[in-house]
Amino acid sequence: MKHFIAIHRFHNDEKRKEYCMSPERKDPPEAKRTVKEWADFACNTNPKAKCRSQWNGDEISFCHWEAESAQDILDWFDEIGLKDYMSIELHEQWRFHSYYDQSDKELVYKDY
């Protein structure tokens, strides 16, 4: 699968507040989810698009996705209703390394 970085911007303050709201403040209230529950949903619900990491800020948010194509991410983004809250700008990345993987695998290189 290919790696993508997504840049998200909320459509407006109202959509940001609605998306980020604590579940117990919603009408009707919902249960809080755990990080494990988020990861299970984000990584196991759609075999074509998997959200591996998420960073949310007040102005913009970022996600790390794995998918065969950008279109697979866009399709799932639309299917689960995220397009109602925010935009998505996708950038394919040819290198992905993480502190959390401290293996002896060789680094990935690209000759231009």
C-alpha positions in Angstrom: 0.0 0.0 0.0 1.1 3.6 -0.6 1.5 6.2 2.1 -0.4 9.5 2.1 -0.4 12.6 4.2 -3.8 14.3 4.4 -4.2 18.0 5.3 -7.6 18.8 6.6 -9.3 22.1 7.2 -12.7 22.5 8.8 -15.3 24.2 6.6 -16.1 26.7 9.4 -16.1 27.2 13.2 -19.5 25.5 13.6 -18.4 22.3 11.8 -15.2 22.3 13.8 -17.1 22.6 17.1 -19.6 19.9 16.0 -16.8 17.4 15.0 -14.6 18.0 18.0 -17.4 18.1 20.6 -17.1 15.7 23.6 -19.5 12.8 23.0 -21.3 13.3 26.3 -22.3 16.9 25.2 -23.9 15.7 22.0 -27.7 15.4 21.7 -28.3 12.6 22.4 -25.1 11.9 24.4 -22.7 9.2 23.2 -20.1 7.1 25.0 -16.5 8.2 24.8 -14.3 6.0 22.6 -10.8 4.7 23.5 -7.8 5.1 21.3 -7.9 1.4 20.7 -11.5 1.7 19.4 -10.5 4.6 17.1 -7.6 2.5 15.8 -9.8 -0.5 15.2 -12.3 1.6 13.2 -9.7 3.6 11.3 -7.5 0.6 10.4 -9.9 -2.3 10.0 -13.2 -1.0 8.6 -12.2 -0.4 5.0 -9.7 -2.8 3.4 -8.8 -0.2 0.8 -8.1 2.8 3.0 -6.6 2.8 6.5 -6.0 5.9 8.6 -2.9 5.1 10.6 -2.4 8.3 12.6 -4.3 11.5 13.3 -3.2 14.9 14.6 -5.9 17.5 15.3 -5.2 21.2 15.8 -7.4 24.2 15.9 -6.7 25.4 12.4 -5.6 22.3 10.5 -5.4 18.6 11.1 -3.2 15.9 9.6 -3.7 12.2 9.0 -1.4 9.4 7.8 -3.2 7.1 5.4 -2.3 3.9 3.7 -4.2 3.0 0.5 -3.7 1.6 -3.0 -4.8 5.0 -4.4 -5.8 8.5 -3.4 -9.2 7.8 -4.8 -9.7 5.0 -2.3 -9.2 7.5 0.6 -11.5 10.1 -1.0 -14.2 7.5 -1.5 -14.1 6.4 2.2 -13.8 10.0 3.4 -17.1 10.7 1.6 -18.7 7.4 2.6 -18.2 8.1 6.4 -19.4 11.7 6.1 -16.1 13.5 6.9 -16.6 15.7 3.8 -19.5 17.4 5.6 -17.0 18.7 8.2 -13.7 19.3 6.5 -11.7 19.4 3.3 -9.0 16.9 2.4 -5.8 17.5 0.5 -3.8 14.4 -0.2 -0.1 14.0 -0.8 1.5 10.6 -1.6 4.7 10.0 0.3 7.4 7.6 -1.0 9.2 7.4 2.4 7.6 6.6 5.7 9.7 5.9 8.9 8.6 6.2 12.5 10.2 6.3 15.9 7.8 3.5 16.8 9.5 1.2 14.3 13.1 0.8 15.5 13.9 -2.2 13.3 17.0 -2.8 11.2 15.1 -2.4 7.9 16.9 -0.4 5.3 15.8 3.2 4.7 13.9 3.8 1.6 15.6 6.0 -1.0 14.5 7.6 -4.3 16.9 8.7 -7.1 15.7 11.7 -9.1 
